[in-house]
Amino acid sequence: MVVDVFRREEAERLLVDGSIDMKEIAYRLGFADQSAFSRAFRRWTLMAPRTWLAQRSSLTPAASPAMLAAQDK
């Protein structure tokens, strides 16, 4: 579904950016609450948002958020 693809990509971008918290990410993406967002993120990636972010950060410790976002394209 197109909406899920957008939501996942935007969620990943916002998580990597790090300037807003998960509650705000959930709100911006149209989820009822943070737990609904977390469930959807687990469905998309098979891991919790914080786990995904920590794993991604450990793979590229010197990379900036802008560099990480560019790698996704």
CHARMM internal coordinates of N, CA and C (Angstrom, degrees):
IC EDIT
DIST 1 N 1 CA 1.4333
DIST 1 CA 1 C 1.5309
ANGL 1 N 1 CA 1 C 108.99
DIST 1 C 2 N 1.3068
ANGL 1 CA 1 C 2 N 116.43
DIHE 1 N 1 CA 1 C 2 N 137.11
DIST 2 N 2 CA 1.4559
ANGL 1 C 2 N 2 CA 123.12
DIHE 1 CA 1 C 2 N 2 CA -175.86
DIST 2 CA 2 C 1.5298
ANGL 2 N 2 CA 2 C 111.68
DIHE 1 C 2 N 2 CA 2 C -61.45
DIST 2 C 3 N 1.3111
ANGL 2 CA 2 C 3 N 116.95
DIHE 2 N 2 CA 2 C 3 N -40.31
DIST 3 N 3 CA 1.4703
ANGL 2 C 3 N 3 CA 120.35
DIHE 2 CA 2 C 3 N 3 CA -179.48
DIST 3 CA 3 C 1.5197
ANGL 3 N 3 CA 3 C 110.46
DIHE 2 C 3 N 3 CA 3 C -62.67
DIST 3 C 4 N 1.3281
ANGL 3 CA 3 C 4 N 117.63
DIHE 3 N 3 CA 3 C 4 N -42.07
DIST 4 N 4 CA 1.4658
ANGL 3 C 4 N 4 CA 120.50
DIHE 3 CA 3 C 4 N 4 CA 178.80
DIST 4 CA 4 C 1.5275
ANGL 4 N 4 CA 4 C 111.44
DIHE 3 C 4 N 4 CA 4 C -63.72
DIST 4 C 5 N 1.3143
ANGL 4 CA 4 C 5 N 117.10
DIHE 4 N 4 CA 4 C 5 N -40.15
DIST 5 N 5 CA 1.4699
ANGL 4 C 5 N 5 CA 120.31
DIHE 4 CA 4 C 5 N 5 CA 178.83
DIST 5 CA 5 C 1.5293
ANGL 5 N 5 CA 5 C 109.56
DIHE 4 C 5 N 5 CA 5 C -62.11
DIST 5 C 6 N 1.3343
ANGL 5 CA 5 C 6 N 116.66
DIHE 5 N 5 CA 5 C 6 N -47.08
DIST 6 N 6 CA 1.4619
ANGL 5 C 6 N 6 CA 120.08
DIHE 5 CA 5 C 6 N 6 CA 178.36
DIST 6 CA 6 C 1.5238
ANGL 6 N 6 CA 6 C 110.96
DIHE 5 C 6 N 6 CA 6 C -60.52
DIST 6 C 7 N 1.3243
ANGL 6 CA 6 C 7 N 116.22
DIHE 6 N 6 CA 6 C 7 N -48.26
DIST 7 N 7 CA 1.4653
ANGL 6 C 7 N 7 CA 120.06
DIHE 6 CA 6 C 7 N 7 CA -177.87
DIST 7 CA 7 C 1.5240
ANGL 7 N 7 CA 7 C 111.25
DIHE 6 C 7 N 7 CA 7 C -59.58
DIST 7 C 8 N 1.3247
ANGL 7 CA 7 C 8 N 116.73
DIHE 7 N 7 CA 7 C 8 N -43.12
DIST 8 N 8 CA 1.4677
ANGL 7 C 8 N 8 CA 119.22
DIHE 7 CA 7 C 8 N 8 CA -179.23
DIST 8 CA 8 C 1.5242
ANGL 8 N 8 CA 8 C 110.78
DIHE 7 C 8 N 8 CA 8 C -64.64
DIST 8 C 9 N 1.3137
ANGL 8 CA 8 C 9 N 117.14
DIHE 8 N 8 CA 8 C 9 N -48.17
DIST 9 N 9 CA 1.4577
ANGL 8 C 9 N 9 CA 120.18
DIHE 8 CA 8 C 9 N 9 CA -179.11
DIST 9 CA 9 C 1.5270
ANGL 9 N 9 CA 9 C 111.63
DIHE 8 C 9 N 9 CA 9 C -62.28
DIST 9 C 10 N 1.3169
ANGL 9 CA 9 C 10 N 116.55
DIHE 9 N 9 CA 9 C 10 N -41.98
DIST 10 N 10 CA 1.4620
ANGL 9 C 10 N 10 CA 120.71
DIHE 9 CA 9 C 10 N 10 CA 179.62
DIST 10 CA 10 C 1.5293
ANGL 10 N 10 CA 10 C 110.66
DIHE 9 C 10 N 10 CA 10 C -68.65
DIST 10 C 11 N 1.3212
ANGL 10 CA 10 C 11 N 117.40
DIHE 10 N 10 CA 10 C 11 N -39.55
DIST 11 N 11 CA 1.4675
ANGL 10 C 11 N 11 CA 121.07
DIHE 10 CA 10 C 11 N 11 CA 177.34
DIST 11 CA 11 C 1.5234
ANGL 11 N 11 CA 11 C 110.01
DIHE 10 C 11 N 11 CA 11 C -60.48
DIST 11 C 12 N 1.3122
ANGL 11 CA 11 C 12 N 117.42
DIHE 11 N 11 CA 11 C 12 N -45.88
DIST 12 N 12 CA 1.4604
ANGL 11 C 12 N 12 CA 120.96
DIHE 11 CA 11 C 12 N 12 CA 179.33
DIST 12 CA 12 C 1.5293
ANGL 12 N 12 CA 12 C 110.48
DIHE 11 C 12 N 12 CA 12 C -62.35
DIST 12 C 13 N 1.3233
ANGL 12 CA 12 C 13 N 116.74
DIHE 12 N 12 CA 12 C 13 N -43.41
DIST 13 N 13 CA 1.4638
ANGL 12 C 13 N 13 CA 120.58
DIHE 12 CA 12 C 13 N 13 CA 179.66
DIST 13 CA 13 C 1.5317
ANGL 13 N 13 CA 13 C 111.00
DIHE 12 C 13 N 13 CA 13 C -61.70
DIST 13 C 14 N 1.3247
ANGL 13 CA 13 C 14 N 116.18
DIHE 13 N 13 CA 13 C 14 N -45.53
DIST 14 N 14 CA 1.4662
ANGL 13 C 14 N 14 CA 120.19
DIHE 13 CA 13 C 14 N 14 CA -179.19
DIST 14 CA 14 C 1.5247
ANGL 14 N 14 CA 14 C 112.03
DIHE 13 C 14 N 14 CA 14 C -67.61
DIST 14 C 15 N 1.3151
ANGL 14 CA 14 C 15 N 117.43
DIHE 14 N 14 CA 14 C 15 N -37.50
DIST 15 N 15 CA 1.4638
ANGL 14 C 15 N 15 CA 120.07
DIHE 14 CA 14 C 15 N 15 CA 177.38
DIST 15 CA 15 C 1.5269
ANGL 15 N 15 CA 15 C 110.85
DIHE 14 C 15 N 15 CA 15 C -63.91
DIST 15 C 16 N 1.3097
ANGL 15 CA 15 C 16 N 116.85
DIHE 15 N 15 CA 15 C 16 N -44.88
DIST 16 N 16 CA 1.4619
ANGL 15 C 16 N 16 CA 121.14
DIHE 15 CA 15 C 16 N 16 CA -179.71
DIST 16 CA 16 C 1.5235
ANGL 16 N 16 CA 16 C 110.33
DIHE 15 C 16 N 16 CA 16 C -65.85
DIST 16 C 17 N 1.3158
ANGL 16 CA 16 C 17 N 116.70
DIHE 16 N 16 CA 16 C 17 N -38.65
DIST 17 N 17 CA 1.4669
ANGL 16 C 17 N 17 CA 121.01
DIHE 16 CA 16 C 17 N 17 CA 178.76
DIST 17 CA 17 C 1.5248
ANGL 17 N 17 CA 17 C 110.54
DIHE 16 C 17 N 17 CA 17 C -58.18
DIST 17 C 18 N 1.3250
ANGL 17 CA 17 C 18 N 116.50
DIHE 17 N 17 CA 17 C 18 N -43.46
DIST 18 N 18 CA 1.4581
ANGL 17 C 18 N 18 CA 121.65
DIHE 17 CA 17 C 18 N 18 CA 174.63
DIST 18 CA 18 C 1.5171
ANGL 18 N 18 CA 18 C 116.63
DIHE 17 C 18 N 18 CA 18 C 75.23
DIST 18 C 19 N 1.3179
ANGL 18 CA 18 C 19 N 118.46
DIHE 18 N 18 CA 18 C 19 N 7.02
DIST 19 N 19 CA 1.4637
ANGL 18 C 19 N 19 CA 119.26
DIHE 18 CA 18 C 19 N 19 CA -176.04
DIST 19 CA 19 C 1.5270
ANGL 19 N 19 CA 19 C 114.08
DIHE 18 C 19 N 19 CA 19 C -89.34
DIST 19 C 20 N 1.3449
ANGL 19 CA 19 C 20 N 117.56
DIHE 19 N 19 CA 19 C 20 N -10.49
DIST 20 N 20 CA 1.4659
ANGL 19 C 20 N 20 CA 120.08
DIHE 19 CA 19 C 20 N 20 CA 177.53
DIST 20 CA 20 C 1.5210
ANGL 20 N 20 CA 20 C 109.58
DIHE 19 C 20 N 20 CA 20 C -131.49
DIST 20 C 21 N 1.3244
ANGL 20 CA 20 C 21 N 115.83
DIHE 20 N 20 CA 20 C 21 N 155.71
DIST 21 N 21 CA 1.4658
ANGL 20 C 21 N 21 CA 119.74
DIHE 20 CA 20 C 21 N 21 CA -178.33
DIST 21 CA 21 C 1.5347
ANGL 21 N 21 CA 21 C 111.23
DIHE 20 C 21 N 21 CA 21 C -83.86
DIST 21 C 22 N 1.3187
ANGL 21 CA 21 C 22 N 115.35
DIHE 21 N 21 CA 21 C 22 N 171.06
DIST 22 N 22 CA 1.4649
ANGL 21 C 22 N 22 CA 120.38
DIHE 21 CA 21 C 22 N 22 CA -175.32
DIST 22 CA 22 C 1.5139
ANGL 22 N 22 CA 22 C 113.38
DIHE 21 C 22 N 22 CA 22 C -66.04
DIST 22 C 23 N 1.3097
ANGL 22 CA 22 C 23 N 116.99
DIHE 22 N 22 CA 22 C 23 N -31.99
DIST 23 N 23 CA 1.4567
ANGL 22 C 23 N 23 CA 119.69
DIHE 22 CA 22 C 23 N 23 CA 177.49
DIST 23 CA 23 C 1.5324
ANGL 23 N 23 CA 23 C 109.76
DIHE 22 C 23 N 23 CA 23 C -61.58
DIST 23 C 24 N 1.3291
ANGL 23 CA 23 C 24 N 116.42
DIHE 23 N 23 CA 23 C 24 N -42.19
DIST 24 N 24 CA 1.4636
ANGL 23 C 24 N 24 CA 121.05
DIHE 23 CA 23 C 24 N 24 CA 178.52
DIST 24 CA 24 C 1.5274
ANGL 24 N 24 CA 24 C 111.30
DIHE 23 C 24 N 24 CA 24 C -69.10
DIST 24 C 25 N 1.3240
ANGL 24 CA 24 C 25 N 117.48
DIHE 24 N 24 CA 24 C 25 N -37.99
DIST 25 N 25 CA 1.4685
ANGL 24 C 25 N 25 CA 120.64
DIHE 24 CA 24 C 25 N 25 CA 176.52
DIST 25 CA 25 C 1.5303
ANGL 25 N 25 CA 25 C 109.45
DIHE 24 C 25 N 25 CA 25 C -60.42
DIST 25 C 26 N 1.3286
ANGL 25 CA 25 C 26 N 116.11
DIHE 25 N 25 CA 25 C 26 N -46.65
DIST 26 N 26 CA 1.4682
ANGL 25 C 26 N 26 CA 120.53
DIHE 25 CA 25 C 26 N 26 CA 179.05
DIST 26 CA 26 C 1.5223
ANGL 26 N 26 CA 26 C 110.45
DIHE 25 C 26 N 26 CA 26 C -57.57
DIST 26 C 27 N 1.3138
ANGL 26 CA 26 C 27 N 116.95
DIHE 26 N 26 CA 26 C 27 N -45.54
DIST 27 N 27 CA 1.4612
ANGL 26 C 27 N 27 CA 122.03
DIHE 26 CA 26 C 27 N 27 CA 179.88
DIST 27 CA 27 C 1.5292
ANGL 27 N 27 CA 27 C 110.89
DIHE 26 C 27 N 27 CA 27 C -62.11
DIST 27 C 28 N 1.3285
ANGL 27 CA 27 C 28 N 116.80
DIHE 27 N 27 CA 27 C 28 N -48.36
DIST 28 N 28 CA 1.4711
ANGL 27 C 28 N 28 CA 120.78
DIHE 27 CA 27 C 28 N 28 CA -178.44
DIST 28 CA 28 C 1.5177
ANGL 28 N 28 CA 28 C 112.38
DIHE 27 C 28 N 28 CA 28 C -61.44
DIST 28 C 29 N 1.3212
ANGL 28 CA 28 C 29 N 116.64
DIHE 28 N 28 CA 28 C 29 N -31.51
DIST 29 N 29 CA 1.4679
ANGL 28 C 29 N 29 CA 120.04
DIHE 28 CA 28 C 29 N 29 CA -178.29
DIST 29 CA 29 C 1.5206
ANGL 29 N 29 CA 29 C 112.85
DIHE 28 C 29 N 29 CA 29 C -91.24
DIST 29 C 30 N 1.3210
ANGL 29 CA 29 C 30 N 117.27
DIHE 29 N 29 CA 29 C 30 N 1.88
DIST 30 N 30 CA 1.4541
ANGL 29 C 30 N 30 CA 120.87
DIHE 29 CA 29 C 30 N 30 CA 173.30
DIST 30 CA 30 C 1.5162
ANGL 30 N 30 CA 30 C 115.93
DIHE 29 C 30 N 30 CA 30 C 86.76
DIST 30 C 31 N 1.3243
ANGL 30 CA 30 C 31 N 117.49
DIHE 30 N 30 CA 30 C 31 N 18.86
DIST 31 N 31 CA 1.4578
ANGL 30 C 31 N 31 CA 120.31
DIHE 30 CA 30 C 31 N 31 CA 176.88
DIST 31 CA 31 C 1.5209
ANGL 31 N 31 CA 31 C 109.81
DIHE 30 C 31 N 31 CA 31 C -85.21
DIST 31 C 32 N 1.3152
ANGL 31 CA 31 C 32 N 116.34
DIHE 31 N 31 CA 31 C 32 N 150.84
DIST 32 N 32 CA 1.4684
ANGL 31 C 32 N 32 CA 121.81
DIHE 31 CA 31 C 32 N 32 CA -178.53
DIST 32 CA 32 C 1.5250
ANGL 32 N 32 CA 32 C 111.58
DIHE 31 C 32 N 32 CA 32 C -63.63
DIST 32 C 33 N 1.3223
ANGL 32 CA 32 C 33 N 116.66
DIHE 32 N 32 CA 32 C 33 N -34.91
DIST 33 N 33 CA 1.4588
ANGL 32 C 33 N 33 CA 121.28
DIHE 32 CA 32 C 33 N 33 CA 179.75
DIST 33 CA 33 C 1.5240
ANGL 33 N 33 CA 33 C 109.56
DIHE 32 C 33 N 33 CA 33 C -162.92
DIST 33 C 34 N 1.3158
ANGL 33 CA 33 C 34 N 115.25
DIHE 33 N 33 CA 33 C 34 N 177.58
DIST 34 N 34 CA 1.4581
ANGL 33 C 34 N 34 CA 120.40
DIHE 33 CA 33 C 34 N 34 CA -177.10
DIST 34 CA 34 C 1.5273
ANGL 34 N 34 CA 34 C 112.51
DIHE 33 C 34 N 34 CA 34 C -63.81
DIST 34 C 35 N 1.3187
ANGL 34 CA 34 C 35 N 117.54
DIHE 34 N 34 CA 34 C 35 N -35.53
DIST 35 N 35 CA 1.4673
ANGL 34 C 35 N 35 CA 119.23
DIHE 34 CA 34 C 35 N 35 CA -179.08
DIST 35 CA 35 C 1.5266
ANGL 35 N 35 CA 35 C 111.24
DIHE 34 C 35 N 35 CA 35 C -67.65
DIST 35 C 36 N 1.3249
ANGL 35 CA 35 C 36 N 117.19
DIHE 35 N 35 CA 35 C 36 N -35.84
DIST 36 N 36 CA 1.4735
ANGL 35 C 36 N 36 CA 119.96
DIHE 35 CA 35 C 36 N 36 CA 176.68
DIST 36 CA 36 C 1.5270
ANGL 36 N 36 CA 36 C 110.24
DIHE 35 C 36 N 36 CA 36 C -65.15
DIST 36 C 37 N 1.3256
ANGL 36 CA 36 C 37 N 116.21
DIHE 36 N 36 CA 36 C 37 N -40.18
DIST 37 N 37 CA 1.4657
ANGL 36 C 37 N 37 CA 120.41
DIHE 36 CA 36 C 37 N 37 CA 176.40
DIST 37 CA 37 C 1.5275
ANGL 37 N 37 CA 37 C 110.33
DIHE 36 C 37 N 37 CA 37 C -62.92
DIST 37 C 38 N 1.3262
ANGL 37 CA 37 C 38 N 116.92
DIHE 37 N 37 CA 37 C 38 N -46.25
DIST 38 N 38 CA 1.4671
ANGL 37 C 38 N 38 CA 120.71
DIHE 37 CA 37 C 38 N 38 CA -179.21
DIST 38 CA 38 C 1.5212
ANGL 38 N 38 CA 38 C 111.80
DIHE 37 C 38 N 38 CA 38 C -60.81
DIST 38 C 39 N 1.3324
ANGL 38 CA 38 C 39 N 117.19
DIHE 38 N 38 CA 38 C 39 N -40.28
DIST 39 N 39 CA 1.4742
ANGL 38 C 39 N 39 CA 120.14
DIHE 38 CA 38 C 39 N 39 CA 177.67
DIST 39 CA 39 C 1.5266
ANGL 39 N 39 CA 39 C 111.11
DIHE 38 C 39 N 39 CA 39 C -63.36
DIST 39 C 40 N 1.3236
ANGL 39 CA 39 C 40 N 116.60
DIHE 39 N 39 CA 39 C 40 N -43.91
DIST 40 N 40 CA 1.4626
ANGL 39 C 40 N 40 CA 120.11
DIHE 39 CA 39 C 40 N 40 CA 178.72
DIST 40 CA 40 C 1.5264
ANGL 40 N 40 CA 40 C 110.27
DIHE 39 C 40 N 40 CA 40 C -63.92
DIST 40 C 41 N 1.3294
ANGL 40 CA 40 C 41 N 117.76
DIHE 40 N 40 CA 40 C 41 N -42.05
DIST 41 N 41 CA 1.4649
ANGL 40 C 41 N 41 CA 121.05
DIHE 40 CA 40 C 41 N 41 CA -179.60
DIST 41 CA 41 C 1.5232
ANGL 41 N 41 CA 41 C 110.61
DIHE 40 C 41 N 41 CA 41 C -62.91
DIST 41 C 42 N 1.3293
ANGL 41 CA 41 C 42 N 116.56
DIHE 41 N 41 CA 41 C 42 N -40.03
DIST 42 N 42 CA 1.4731
ANGL 41 C 42 N 42 CA 119.86
DIHE 41 CA 41 C 42 N 42 CA 176.47
DIST 42 CA 42 C 1.5295
ANGL 42 N 42 CA 42 C 111.18
DIHE 41 C 42 N 42 CA 42 C -63.09
DIST 42 C 43 N 1.3098
ANGL 42 CA 42 C 43 N 116.33
DIHE 42 N 42 CA 42 C 43 N -38.35
DIST 43 N 43 CA 1.4683
ANGL 42 C 43 N 43 CA 120.64
DIHE 42 CA 42 C 43 N 43 CA 178.46
DIST 43 CA 43 C 1.5356
ANGL 43 N 43 CA 43 C 110.09
DIHE 42 C 43 N 43 CA 43 C -63.60
DIST 43 C 44 N 1.3256
ANGL 43 CA 43 C 44 N 116.81
DIHE 43 N 43 CA 43 C 44 N -39.94
DIST 44 N 44 CA 1.4605
ANGL 43 C 44 N 44 CA 120.79
DIHE 43 CA 43 C 44 N 44 CA -178.30
DIST 44 CA 44 C 1.5165
ANGL 44 N 44 CA 44 C 113.59
DIHE 43 C 44 N 44 CA 44 C -74.09
DIST 44 C 45 N 1.3398
ANGL 44 CA 44 C 45 N 116.88
DIHE 44 N 44 CA 44 C 45 N -38.66
DIST 45 N 45 CA 1.4669
ANGL 44 C 45 N 45 CA 120.63
DIHE 44 CA 44 C 45 N 45 CA -169.87
DIST 45 CA 45 C 1.5215
ANGL 45 N 45 CA 45 C 114.51
DIHE 44 C 45 N 45 CA 45 C -117.42
DIST 45 C 46 N 1.3184
ANGL 45 CA 45 C 46 N 116.40
DIHE 45 N 45 CA 45 C 46 N -8.46
DIST 46 N 46 CA 1.4672
ANGL 45 C 46 N 46 CA 122.73
DIHE 45 CA 45 C 46 N 46 CA -176.50
DIST 46 CA 46 C 1.5323
ANGL 46 N 46 CA 46 C 113.02
DIHE 45 C 46 N 46 CA 46 C 66.99
DIST 46 C 47 N 1.3404
ANGL 46 CA 46 C 47 N 116.70
DIHE 46 N 46 CA 46 C 47 N 20.56
DIST 47 N 47 CA 1.4643
ANGL 46 C 47 N 47 CA 120.77
DIHE 46 CA 46 C 47 N 47 CA 174.41
DIST 47 CA 47 C 1.5197
ANGL 47 N 47 CA 47 C 110.00
DIHE 46 C 47 N 47 CA 47 C -153.03
DIST 47 C 48 N 1.3166
ANGL 47 CA 47 C 48 N 114.84
DIHE 47 N 47 CA 47 C 48 N 159.64
DIST 48 N 48 CA 1.4599
ANGL 47 C 48 N 48 CA 120.97
DIHE 47 CA 47 C 48 N 48 CA 179.00
DIST 48 CA 48 C 1.5310
ANGL 48 N 48 CA 48 C 109.83
DIHE 47 C 48 N 48 CA 48 C -67.20
DIST 48 C 49 N 1.3279
ANGL 48 CA 48 C 49 N 117.53
DIHE 48 N 48 CA 48 C 49 N 153.69
DIST 49 N 49 CA 1.4718
ANGL 48 C 49 N 49 CA 119.38
DIHE 48 CA 48 C 49 N 49 CA -179.93
DIST 49 CA 49 C 1.5248
ANGL 49 N 49 CA 49 C 113.62
DIHE 48 C 49 N 49 CA 49 C -55.68
DIST 49 C 50 N 1.3213
ANGL 49 CA 49 C 50 N 118.38
DIHE 49 N 49 CA 49 C 50 N -44.31
DIST 50 N 50 CA 1.4694
ANGL 49 C 50 N 50 CA 120.48
DIHE 49 CA 49 C 50 N 50 CA -179.47
DIST 50 CA 50 C 1.5308
ANGL 50 N 50 CA 50 C 111.43
DIHE 49 C 50 N 50 CA 50 C -65.80
DIST 50 C 51 N 1.3196
ANGL 50 CA 50 C 51 N 116.67
DIHE 50 N 50 CA 50 C 51 N -37.63
DIST 51 N 51 CA 1.4606
ANGL 50 C 51 N 51 CA 120.80
DIHE 50 CA 50 C 51 N 51 CA 177.64
DIST 51 CA 51 C 1.5190
ANGL 51 N 51 CA 51 C 110.13
DIHE 50 C 51 N 51 CA 51 C -65.26
DIST 51 C 52 N 1.3301
ANGL 51 CA 51 C 52 N 116.24
DIHE 51 N 51 CA 51 C 52 N -45.03
DIST 52 N 52 CA 1.4724
ANGL 51 C 52 N 52 CA 121.58
DIHE 51 CA 51 C 52 N 52 CA 178.66
DIST 52 CA 52 C 1.5291
ANGL 52 N 52 CA 52 C 109.77
DIHE 51 C 52 N 52 CA 52 C -58.67
DIST 52 C 53 N 1.3221
ANGL 52 CA 52 C 53 N 116.23
DIHE 52 N 52 CA 52 C 53 N -46.10
DIST 53 N 53 CA 1.4513
ANGL 52 C 53 N 53 CA 120.42
DIHE 52 CA 52 C 53 N 53 CA -178.37
DIST 53 CA 53 C 1.5290
ANGL 53 N 53 CA 53 C 111.43
DIHE 52 C 53 N 53 CA 53 C -65.44
DIST 53 C 54 N 1.3155
ANGL 53 CA 53 C 54 N 116.92
DIHE 53 N 53 CA 53 C 54 N -42.76
DIST 54 N 54 CA 1.4655
ANGL 53 C 54 N 54 CA 120.55
DIHE 53 CA 53 C 54 N 54 CA 178.81
DIST 54 CA 54 C 1.5234
ANGL 54 N 54 CA 54 C 110.94
DIHE 53 C 54 N 54 CA 54 C -63.45
DIST 54 C 55 N 1.3207
ANGL 54 CA 54 C 55 N 116.50
DIHE 54 N 54 CA 54 C 55 N -41.94
DIST 55 N 55 CA 1.4590
ANGL 54 C 55 N 55 CA 120.30
DIHE 54 CA 54 C 55 N 55 CA 179.42
DIST 55 CA 55 C 1.5260
ANGL 55 N 55 CA 55 C 110.20
DIHE 54 C 55 N 55 CA 55 C -65.19
DIST 55 C 56 N 1.2979
ANGL 55 CA 55 C 56 N 116.23
DIHE 55 N 55 CA 55 C 56 N -43.81
DIST 56 N 56 CA 1.4619
ANGL 55 C 56 N 56 CA 120.60
DIHE 55 CA 55 C 56 N 56 CA 179.87
DIST 56 CA 56 C 1.5315
ANGL 56 N 56 CA 56 C 110.31
DIHE 55 C 56 N 56 CA 56 C -64.40
DIST 56 C 57 N 1.3124
ANGL 56 CA 56 C 57 N 116.77
DIHE 56 N 56 CA 56 C 57 N -41.17
DIST 57 N 57 CA 1.4679
ANGL 56 C 57 N 57 CA 121.04
DIHE 56 CA 56 C 57 N 57 CA 179.86
DIST 57 CA 57 C 1.5171
ANGL 57 N 57 CA 57 C 111.40
DIHE 56 C 57 N 57 CA 57 C -65.17
DIST 57 C 58 N 1.3178
ANGL 57 CA 57 C 58 N 116.86
DIHE 57 N 57 CA 57 C 58 N -36.45
DIST 58 N 58 CA 1.4596
ANGL 57 C 58 N 58 CA 119.86
DIHE 57 CA 57 C 58 N 58 CA -178.99
DIST 58 CA 58 C 1.5226
ANGL 58 N 58 CA 58 C 111.54
DIHE 57 C 58 N 58 CA 58 C -71.38
DIST 58 C 59 N 1.3163
ANGL 58 CA 58 C 59 N 117.62
DIHE 58 N 58 CA 58 C 59 N -22.50
DIST 59 N 59 CA 1.4641
ANGL 58 C 59 N 59 CA 121.00
DIHE 58 CA 58 C 59 N 59 CA 179.32
DIST 59 CA 59 C 1.5184
ANGL 59 N 59 CA 59 C 112.05
DIHE 58 C 59 N 59 CA 59 C -77.09
DIST 59 C 60 N 1.3384
ANGL 59 CA 59 C 60 N 116.74
DIHE 59 N 59 CA 59 C 60 N -30.73
DIST 60 N 60 CA 1.4563
ANGL 59 C 60 N 60 CA 120.70
DIHE 59 CA 59 C 60 N 60 CA -177.21
DIST 60 CA 60 C 1.5275
ANGL 60 N 60 CA 60 C 109.56
DIHE 59 C 60 N 60 CA 60 C -136.18
DIST 60 C 61 N 1.3278
ANGL 60 CA 60 C 61 N 117.98
DIHE 60 N 60 CA 60 C 61 N 70.24
DIST 61 N 61 CA 1.4608
ANGL 60 C 61 N 61 CA 120.34
DIHE 60 CA 60 C 61 N 61 CA -174.28
DIST 61 CA 61 C 1.5245
ANGL 61 N 61 CA 61 C 114.47
DIHE 60 C 61 N 61 CA 61 C -64.14
DIST 61 C 62 N 1.3058
ANGL 61 CA 61 C 62 N 118.81
DIHE 61 N 61 CA 61 C 62 N -28.28
DIST 62 N 62 CA 1.4610
ANGL 61 C 62 N 62 CA 120.51
DIHE 61 CA 61 C 62 N 62 CA -177.25
DIST 62 CA 62 C 1.5207
ANGL 62 N 62 CA 62 C 112.60
DIHE 61 C 62 N 62 CA 62 C -92.83
DIST 62 C 63 N 1.3144
ANGL 62 CA 62 C 63 N 117.80
DIHE 62 N 62 CA 62 C 63 N -5.63
DIST 63 N 63 CA 1.4569
ANGL 62 C 63 N 63 CA 120.86
DIHE 62 CA 62 C 63 N 63 CA -176.11
DIST 63 CA 63 C 1.5220
ANGL 63 N 63 CA 63 C 111.31
DIHE 62 C 63 N 63 CA 63 C -80.60
DIST 63 C 64 N 1.3033
ANGL 63 CA 63 C 64 N 115.74
DIHE 63 N 63 CA 63 C 64 N 143.01
DIST 64 N 64 CA 1.4569
ANGL 63 C 64 N 64 CA 121.15
DIHE 63 CA 63 C 64 N 64 CA 176.84
DIST 64 CA 64 C 1.5322
ANGL 64 N 64 CA 64 C 109.08
DIHE 63 C 64 N 64 CA 64 C -84.20
DIST 64 C 65 N 1.3174
ANGL 64 CA 64 C 65 N 118.77
DIHE 64 N 64 CA 64 C 65 N 162.41
DIST 65 N 65 CA 1.4563
ANGL 64 C 65 N 65 CA 120.72
DIHE 64 CA 64 C 65 N 65 CA 176.32
DIST 65 CA 65 C 1.5223
ANGL 65 N 65 CA 65 C 112.99
DIHE 64 C 65 N 65 CA 65 C -56.66
DIST 65 C 66 N 1.3394
ANGL 65 CA 65 C 66 N 117.02
DIHE 65 N 65 CA 65 C 66 N -36.87
DIST 66 N 66 CA 1.4598
ANGL 65 C 66 N 66 CA 119.91
DIHE 65 CA 65 C 66 N 66 CA 179.12
DIST 66 CA 66 C 1.5304
ANGL 66 N 66 CA 66 C 111.04
DIHE 65 C 66 N 66 CA 66 C -65.64
DIST 66 C 67 N 1.3225
ANGL 66 CA 66 C 67 N 116.79
DIHE 66 N 66 CA 66 C 67 N -38.66
DIST 67 N 67 CA 1.4661
ANGL 66 C 67 N 67 CA 119.87
DIHE 66 CA 66 C 67 N 67 CA 177.95
DIST 67 CA 67 C 1.5240
ANGL 67 N 67 CA 67 C 110.47
DIHE 66 C 67 N 67 CA 67 C -66.29
DIST 67 C 68 N 1.3194
ANGL 67 CA 67 C 68 N 116.87
DIHE 67 N 67 CA 67 C 68 N -40.70
DIST 68 N 68 CA 1.4591
ANGL 67 C 68 N 68 CA 120.47
DIHE 67 CA 67 C 68 N 68 CA 179.73
DIST 68 CA 68 C 1.5244
ANGL 68 N 68 CA 68 C 110.72
DIHE 67 C 68 N 68 CA 68 C -65.32
DIST 68 C 69 N 1.3143
ANGL 68 CA 68 C 69 N 117.28
DIHE 68 N 68 CA 68 C 69 N -40.89
DIST 69 N 69 CA 1.4648
ANGL 68 C 69 N 69 CA 120.63
DIHE 68 CA 68 C 69 N 69 CA 179.01
DIST 69 CA 69 C 1.5226
ANGL 69 N 69 CA 69 C 110.37
DIHE 68 C 69 N 69 CA 69 C -64.39
DIST 69 C 70 N 1.3195
ANGL 69 CA 69 C 70 N 117.87
DIHE 69 N 69 CA 69 C 70 N -37.95
DIST 70 N 70 CA 1.4551
ANGL 69 C 70 N 70 CA 121.38
DIHE 69 CA 69 C 70 N 70 CA 179.65
DIST 70 CA 70 C 1.5235
ANGL 70 N 70 CA 70 C 111.04
DIHE 69 C 70 N 70 CA 70 C -66.82
DIST 70 C 71 N 1.3279
ANGL 70 CA 70 C 71 N 118.18
DIHE 70 N 70 CA 70 C 71 N -31.09
DIST 71 N 71 CA 1.4574
ANGL 70 C 71 N 71 CA 121.78
DIHE 70 CA 70 C 71 N 71 CA 178.96
DIST 71 CA 71 C 1.5241
ANGL 71 N 71 CA 71 C 112.10
DIHE 70 C 71 N 71 CA 71 C -66.95
DIST 71 C 72 N 1.3200
ANGL 71 CA 71 C 72 N 116.62
DIHE 71 N 71 CA 71 C 72 N -25.80
DIST 72 N 72 CA 1.4672
ANGL 71 C 72 N 72 CA 121.09
DIHE 71 CA 71 C 72 N 72 CA -178.17
DIST 72 CA 72 C 1.5155
ANGL 72 N 72 CA 72 C 112.57
DIHE 71 C 72 N 72 CA 72 C -74.25
DIST 72 C 73 N 1.2899
ANGL 72 CA 72 C 73 N 117.92
DIHE 72 N 72 CA 72 C 73 N -16.50
DIST 73 N 73 CA 1.4723
ANGL 72 C 73 N 73 CA 121.06
DIHE 72 CA 72 C 73 N 73 CA -174.10
DIST 73 CA 73 C 1.4847
ANGL 73 N 73 CA 73 C 112.66
DIHE 72 C 73 N 73 CA 73 C -88.79
END
COOR INIT
IC SEED 1 N 1 CA 1 C
IC BUILD
